[in-house]
């Protein structure tokens, strides 16, 4: 079950969900990365979410074609909505 209140390390699952994509894309500063990493070490659910995103990114990277930026953005938005529990029926 997702925790939406901050854990002992100061970051909630909701905050982690909003940050994971930027983390994977190396867009976070060192302090924010360290905060997320502490959360991921303590939260199995968010760690699994990170693993899933990394597998998707790796699979897309192995493809020999380029996806349109619009498609990538839609996938990213859908992933964020999933992470925040905003998709019905999932």
ABEGO torsion letter per residue (X at the ends): XBBABBBAAGBBAAAAAAAAAAAAAGABBAAAAAAAAAAAAABAAAAAAAAAAAAAAAAAAABABBBBAAAAAAAAAAAAAAAAGABBGX
